[in-house]
């Protein structure tokens, strides 16, 4: 099963939003990566591999997982050069046409999307997922990790739109919940 991970690249902002220390966030992220690797899931991330994405991805790889990483070389829409160095962390680099296809692929070519915190970029990715879901395309479920989302729930404006396919769970429930798919 393919699991895409979305989350903020700024751990300091995630800490401020959730009230958790950066160390607490690191421990949760490392547990998520280990759980996904031990479950044999394919983890897909983006090449702006920083913050929570890097914490989960590095733990996943350390536990034996083979990380897939989406990237583009086309910088006509947004810059690509600063992120190319992150491809060294990919076991399976997957090129996309541009940033827009990259975002679309992240939530379309996976079975489940795991949201490990909110940021403006994450809202964009959830927006793509919302449109895909209502068109009958892409991932079938969005799991938000309670411990990494402010107040343990999606903002109401988001919940009203993604309620058909989104659910908040504890990171401790990941293995059990994914095993039912």
N, C-alpha and C positions, 0 to 999 in steps of 0.2 A: 504494500500500500504506500502511496506517495503522500507525504505530509509537507505542505509548504509552511514556512514560519514567517510571520510578519511581526514587527516590533520596532521600538524606537532605537536609534543608534546613539542617543544621548542618555547615558545611565544617570547622570546627575539630574536631568529633568524628570526622568522616570522616578527617581528617588523622591524628588519634591512632590510629584503628583500623587504618589501612593503612600507617602509617609514611611516607607521602608528604607533602611540604610542601603548603601551600595553593596555592602557585604551580604546582607540578606538577599538582595536581588541576585547577586552572583551565585549564592548557594542554590536558590530556586532554579536559576537558569542551568546550572550544572546538573541538577537533578533531572530537569526536562531532557537535556541532551542525552544523558545516560539512559533514561527510560526509553527514549525513542530508538537508540542504538540496540539496547537489549531486546526490544520488541521486533527488531529486524525491519523497521520502517525505513523507506528512502526519504531522506530529508532534503528539501529544496529551499534554497535561500537566494538572495541577491548579492551581487558583488560589491555593494556598498556595505560590506561585511564589517560592521562595527557595533558597539554597544551590546544590546541583548542578543542580536543575531550572532555575533562572534562568540559570546559566552556560551550560548546553546550549541552552536556549531562546533566549537573547539571541544567541548565536553562530549558531544556526539562522536566526533572523530576519535577522541582518546579512548572511548568505550568500544571502538571497532566499527563504527558506522562509516559509510562511504558517502560523503557530502556532494550533492549536486548543486551547482551554482550558476544562476542565470547571469548573463552579461551581454553588453553590446559594445561594439567598437565605434558605433555611429554617434558622434557627439554634436550633431546638428541641433538637437533639442535641449539636452542637458550635458554637462561635462562628463567625460568618461575616464580621462587620464588618471585622476587621483585614486580610482578604484581598481585599476588593472593589477596592481600589486597583490590584491586580495585573491586573485585567481590561483595563487600558489597554495591556498587552503582548500581548493576544490579537487575532489577525486574525479568529478565528472563535470567539467565546464560545458555549459550549453549556451551557444550564441543565439541572440535574438536580433531582429532587424533594427530596433531602436528601443528607447526607454519605454515607450507606450506598449510595444509588444512585450517587453520584459514584464511590465506590471500585469498585463493581461494574462501572460503565460503563468505567472506566479500563482494566480488564483483560478486558472482554467485547466492546467495540466496536472493537477493534483486531485486527490480524493478528499482530503481534509485540509483546512487552513487553521493553523494554530496561532492565535493572537496573544503575544507576550507583552502587551502594553500598548498604550495609545500615543500617537503623535500625529502631526499633520500628514506625514507620509502614509501612516497606517490608515488614516481615514480615507485617503485616496484608494488604497488597496482594497479596503472594505467596500468602497463605492463601486469599483470594478467588479467585485464579487457579487454585489447586490444586483447589478445589471445582468451579469452572466446567469445568476441563479434564476431570475425571472424570465430569462430567455431559454432556460433549460440547458445551460452550458456550464461546464466547469465543476469545481468542488461542490460537494453535496452538503458540507457542514462546516461551520465556523465555530471553533471552541475558543472562547476567551478565557485566559487564566486569571482567576479571581484575585490571586495575590498580587498580580501585576497590573491590575486595572483599578483606577481610583474608585473608592467606595464599593469595589467588588462587582460592579455592573456597568454595562455600556450606558453612555448618556442616552436620555430618553429620545432625543432626535434620531439617534442611530437605531435604538431598539425598535422604534416604530416601523422602520424599514427592513430590518434584518431579522426580525423575530421569527420568521418562517424557517430560518436555517441556522440561527445563531444561538449559542448557549454558553453560559458562564459555568466553568468547573474549576475545582482546585487542581493544582498541578499533581497532587497526590492521586487524583482520579484518572489521569491520562491513560495509563495502561489498561485499566478496566474499560473505560469508555471506547478506546480505539479497538479493543478486542471484539466489540459488538458490531463492527462494520465489516 
